[in-house]
């Protein structure tokens, strides 16, 4: 277990990278890393929350950009839940933290050409809320 005891600075960098990768199509989860980091460094709550949220939001926006530059193929027009995303618009990205569904929401929002700024803001809000809940479970009482 000694190898887990990394410095706060190194851990924050790894947390940012893992959070970014977790918000792409890679099957990586950043929540256990945040939980473990905060168990080791409870005084680093706000930097950890900020970096995890920024990294995860940047990964979601990467998916948004990928969707934005996809051609408007006919078969994409029949994607499941496309109508819901069109109806709800960027607020639907509050749920971009959900596994699998979140990646599709980000990609679909870009493909539908939803404006990037509200998409980014709603993504960040949802991702921050999830990380905040994880952090509350990790911190000692």
Secondary structure by P-SEA (a helix, b strand, c coil): cccccccaaaaaaaaaaaaaaaaccccccaaaaaaaaaaacccaaaaaaaaaaaaaaaaaaaaaaaaaacccccccccccaaaaaaaaccccccccccaaaaaaaaaaaaaacccaaaaaaaaaaaaaaaaaaaaaaaccc
